[in-house]
């Protein structure tokens, strides 16, 4: 650690070493002024570090150290500095950590006997209270950081249901989950990851429902992370995944509170990361990425139809370009004569072969899509849609591409978004190009063979011990019934066995059978 390296090369007048092994503490020795100066050196004399000296009879008896950019100055003055000054004016007895805690009105105060730990708390938004000749430092939580209000998740459109989305504040995110699950079995365990960022992570699950092996594996993988900083939950998602070389997401990330709550009730584990609005759910299967929270808010018949549309739309979006190209370039004998005549007439004025034509069209739409994401919010819809229409019509009128090719590309680009998860949609984009290349080189059989290889790759993936293709492979009949369709609640009296929950019944034992 930085502080360990610093101490090895510096003279330490205020520290008395009590243990030499890693992880042991170093006792605090010396007066407040010496300790304050040492902390100032360790932190590099930052411009926002404030040392407020506590004086009694013109003598310095202690010091309050804090970062003015992290600490709420008004709260500090009202609940810390003023009570201490009043005590000094009215009493002649010396201050001690116990007395300071009694007179403070701050909600969170802890004693620290390790200077390294005290500096970490200082950098996390705590104010340090140091008293002369006292071997313990008081750390008072007075964090004052700008935070985004609770609002609808911008990346996951809410059609029906709660319009609460996570923000970047860990405690706010935890409170939203606690408001939804008022169960004493809800477990919350915090960890710190990142040598420099000291990012706080919360692991949340239901103790009597979640599989203990999965919970243990989550803790094991988080503890094995060795990195200097965690900036966003995507760092954690990649580091704890079962397999690193795959385009498919092996954890589920979401901004929606209701989705995390529903997953915890199923026996899964949620990982919340401070300073990230995207939180992680494990384990996950490929089937989960085609389900939305609205599936369980609409009538089950309507929800079943929507699930089928999403599944069929994704399949067509991924496979159609490969099959189309294979049939017009390599295996035209598979098409009926009328379709061949239509395609030939559409391509009469096109100067490029079909392969190059589709590559150019797909590349143009990918550039337009990537650019539209970074347009200013108030004009991205106009430029994105308008630019696509103008560009497509201009290309057709100029004879650069055929109308059929543009229609297929536009449909496939739009159909890809039927996947309800951004990470999964990104994975299918690149699989589409693999099938596209296979069709251009090997024809119809090439598309089939490439598709089988992709499925074989997915079959070999696991997410925290759960098969990625479950419940289809290996088949789990009770879950298969709820995969293409959405079973009504009066038939969903069991939790999904895919995640091996400790408590299978969610509506009471055999309640669904009795009501039926």
Secondary structure, DSSP 8 states (H G I E B T S, - for coil): -HHHHHHHTS--SSEE----STT---EE-S-HHHHHHHHHHHTT--TTEEEEEEEETTEEEEEEEEETTTB-HHHHIIIIIHHHHHHHHH--S---HHHHHHH---S-EEEE--HHHHHHHHHTTEEEEEETT-S-EEEEE-B-------B--TTS--SSS---B--S-HHHHHHHHHHH---TTEEEEEEEE-TTT-EEEEEEEETTTS-HHHHHHHHHHHHT---S---SHHHHHHHT-S-SS-SS-SSEEE-BHHHHHHHHHTT-EEEEETT-S-EEEES--GGGGG--GGGGTS-HHHHHHHHHHHHHHHHHHHHHHHHHHIIIII-GGGS-HHHHHHHHHHTTT--S-HHHHHHHHHHHHHHHHHHHHTS-TTTHHHHHHHHHHHHHHHHHHTTSS-HHHHHHHHHHHHHHTTSS-HHHHHHHHHHHHHHHHHHHHH-HHHHHHHHHHHHHHHHT-EETTEETTTTBTTB-HHHHTTTSS---GGG--B--GGG--S--BSSSTTHHHHH-
